[in-house]
Amino acid sequence: MLNVQLAKSLMKRWEAFPPPPGEDAGEFQEVFRHAVFVNGTEAERKAIMLASSESKYRNELAYPWDHYFGRDLSSLLEGKVALDLGCFTGGRGAAWFERYKLGFLTGIDVKQEFIDAATQFARLKKISADYRVAVGEKLPFEDNSLDAILSYDVFEHVQNVQYALGECHRVLKKGGRLFVVFPGYFHPTEHHLALATRLPCIHYLFSGETLVRAYNEILEERGEEAYWYKRSSPKMEPWERGNTINGTTLARFRRFIRDHDWEVVLHSRKPIGSIGRNVSKMRSLALLSRPFGVAANIPGLREIFLHRITYILQKGE
Ligand SMILES: C[S@@+](CC[C@H](N)C(=O)[O-])C[C@H]1O[C@@H](n2cnc3c(N)ncnc32)[C@H](O)[C@@H]1O
């Protein structure tokens, strides 16, 4: 209990709030639980879905995820049938489709409203795509049926990474490739408490359970205004190590890679400060990228200093 109070007071010392829906709505899945969406007219709901897709589309155009891999991925993806695993409202996938000249894009995510938004956006952009509700741990595709899977900032949220990686292996054709980017558990700012606090590294000091309780209390104190971004259940799920995250580290992910005959085509080790949309805005981060780059190559330390866990994995022939 004392721990919860201590965590809470630290979090509140650097308290943060989400922007109201309408401003940067696309960055937040939570907007789909706000009354503006839930009780909106058909036209209002469609406008929110579009704003969400557009926002991710523009992000991807402004800062292509190719940066994470340190190379242009076009030659590996042109004409391919690809899955966007964890597609959200389809904006990023639409940008991928256009940049890489994909042959066909299919997408899955866990909520019908995300799928509706992605479908609406694909129609608007006139791209060959379909979307459906599913989870990464049980992909609705035949064995050996896809050329490529692209997944950005999703593997930290799936309930079982080992199953999800196994499913990717099952549905890819032999020689097919998985392009995966996601933050490791010990990334300083990826504790997924950002709707309540800006304080980095707090998950090094407290357990996930303590932090989730502190987070719940902070949002509770905000009263009615916070209803739309509260956790769906205050209690932690058995698979959660932190708020909505499974706690996967690079070391653990590497163990799961060994479960199947994956060939590692690329393991990118870009440190914090060298990459990401905020780097161009924060010069101090860019200056730190050199020492961080050294740390990102030292076992143990790299769990903290790697910007993202980033791999291209190829299914054995
Ligand atoms: C941080 S968002 C990233 C969305 C999108 N990939 C992008 O880059 O804009 C994480 C996404 O993972 C989805 N997700 C969570 N659990 C999932 C699961 N088990 N299988 C598939 N997607 C999942 C969420 O619904 C959410 O859309």
The ligand as a MOL file (V3000), in Angstrom:
LIG
                    3D

  0  0  0     0  0            999 V3000
M  V30 BEGIN CTAB
M  V30 COUNTS 27 29 0 0 0
M  V30 BEGIN ATOM
M  V30 1 C 0.2220 0.7910 -30.3220 0
M  V30 2 S -1.0590 0.1950 -31.3320 0 CHG=1
M  V30 3 C -0.2060 0.1240 -32.9010 0
M  V30 4 C -1.1670 0.1590 -34.0520 0
M  V30 5 C -0.5710 0.1390 -35.4560 0
M  V30 6 N 0.2330 -1.0370 -35.6850 0
M  V30 7 C 0.2310 1.3740 -35.7480 0
M  V30 8 O 1.4250 1.2830 -35.8740 0
M  V30 9 O -0.3490 2.4270 -35.8690 0 CHG=-1
M  V30 10 C -1.1860 -1.4980 -30.8550 0
M  V30 11 C -2.2400 -2.2680 -31.5990 0
M  V30 12 O -2.1350 -3.6570 -31.2590 0
M  V30 13 C -3.4430 -4.1810 -31.2050 0
M  V30 14 N -3.4420 -5.4400 -30.4600 0
M  V30 15 C -3.4510 -5.6210 -29.1270 0
M  V30 16 N -3.4780 -6.9300 -28.8270 0
M  V30 17 C -3.4830 -7.5900 -29.9940 0
M  V30 18 C -3.4970 -8.9830 -30.3440 0
M  V30 19 N -3.5150 -9.9300 -29.4070 0
M  V30 20 N -3.4940 -9.2950 -31.6490 0
M  V30 21 C -3.4810 -8.3320 -32.6040 0
M  V30 22 N -3.4480 -7.0090 -32.3330 0
M  V30 23 C -3.4390 -6.6520 -31.0480 0
M  V30 24 C -4.2280 -3.0670 -30.5430 0
M  V30 25 O -5.6040 -3.2110 -30.6710 0
M  V30 26 C -3.6590 -1.8440 -31.2480 0
M  V30 27 O -4.3580 -1.5160 -32.4080 0
M  V30 END ATOM
M  V30 BEGIN BOND
M  V30 1 1 1 2
M  V30 2 1 2 3
M  V30 3 1 2 10
M  V30 4 1 3 4
M  V30 5 1 4 5
M  V30 6 1 5 6
M  V30 7 1 5 7
M  V30 8 2 7 8
M  V30 9 1 7 9
M  V30 10 1 10 11
M  V30 11 1 11 12
M  V30 12 1 11 26
M  V30 13 1 12 13
M  V30 14 1 13 14
M  V30 15 1 13 24
M  V30 16 1 14 15
M  V30 17 1 14 23
M  V30 18 2 15 16
M  V30 19 1 16 17
M  V30 20 1 17 18
M  V30 21 2 17 23
M  V30 22 1 18 19
M  V30 23 2 18 20
M  V30 24 1 20 21
M  V30 25 2 21 22
M  V30 26 1 22 23
M  V30 27 1 24 25
M  V30 28 1 24 26
M  V30 29 1 26 27
M  V30 END BOND
M  V30 END CTAB
M  END
